[in-house]
Amino acid sequence: MSVQTTEQKKEEFRKYLEKAGVVDQLTKVLVGLYEEPEKPSNAIEFIKKCLGAPSDTDVEQLKADNEELRRQQHEMEKKIEALQRELEHERAKQ
């Protein structure tokens, strides 16, 4: 009975993958790899790229951009605080 249950689970999972479009997408990627005239040295990276995963370079650039934007945000917040203090000081003089 447990064998039948396992087979049922496998069939349900297969149907889920088909319904979600996973089977079609993987098939397209593998066909694309098969049809490549010069096979890539790293098939996994090829598959990741075809599925839209960011490359390591993209991730590193995004991290660097994020760090720079955080630094700029911190500087702007300091400027805002300084301008608010200056405004309060000017208002107090009046």
C-alpha positions in Angstrom: 0.0 0.0 0.0 2.8 2.4 0.7 4.2 1.8 -2.8 0.9 2.9 -4.3 0.9 6.0 -2.0 4.4 6.9 -3.2 3.4 6.4 -6.8 0.4 8.6 -6.3 2.5 11.3 -4.7 4.9 11.2 -7.6 2.0 11.4 -10.1 0.5 14.4 -8.2 3.8 16.1 -8.2 4.3 15.5 -11.9 0.9 17.0 -12.6 1.7 20.0 -10.4 4.9 20.6 -12.3 3.1 20.3 -15.6 0.3 22.6 -14.5 2.8 25.2 -13.2 4.6 25.2 -16.5 7.8 23.9 -15.0 8.1 20.9 -17.3 7.6 23.1 -20.4 10.2 25.7 -19.3 12.8 23.1 -18.4 12.2 21.3 -21.7 12.8 24.6 -23.6 16.0 25.3 -21.7 17.3 21.8 -22.2 16.4 21.9 -25.9 18.2 25.3 -26.1 21.3 23.7 -24.5 21.1 20.8 -26.9 20.8 23.1 -29.9 23.8 25.2 -28.9 26.5 24.8 -31.6 29.2 25.3 -29.0 28.3 23.7 -25.7 29.0 26.0 -22.8 31.7 24.9 -20.4 29.3 25.4 -17.5 25.9 23.9 -18.3 24.5 24.9 -14.9 25.3 28.6 -15.5 23.7 28.3 -19.0 20.5 26.9 -17.4 20.5 29.5 -14.7 20.9 32.3 -17.3 18.1 30.9 -19.5 15.8 30.7 -16.4 16.6 34.3 -15.6 18.8 33.9 -12.5 21.2 36.8 -12.0 24.8 36.1 -12.7 27.4 36.4 -9.9 28.6 39.6 -11.5 25.0 41.0 -11.4 24.7 40.1 -7.7 28.0 41.7 -6.8 27.1 44.9 -8.8 23.8 45.0 -7.0 25.5 44.7 -3.6 27.9 47.5 -4.5 25.1 49.7 -5.7 23.1 49.0 -2.6 26.0 49.9 -0.4 26.5 53.2 -2.3 22.9 54.1 -2.1 22.8 53.4 1.7 25.9 55.7 2.1 24.1 58.4 0.1 21.0 58.0 2.1 22.9 58.4 5.4 24.6 61.6 4.0 21.2 63.0 3.0 19.7 62.2 6.4 22.6 64.1 8.1 22.0 67.1 5.8 18.3 67.1 6.6 19.1 67.1 10.3 21.5 70.0 9.9 19.1 72.0 7.8 16.3 71.4 10.3 18.5 72.6 13.2 19.5 75.7 11.1 15.8 76.4 10.4 14.9 76.1 14.1 17.8 78.4 15.0 16.6 81.0 12.4 13.0 80.7 13.7 14.2 81.2 17.3 16.0 84.4 16.3 12.7 86.0 15.0 
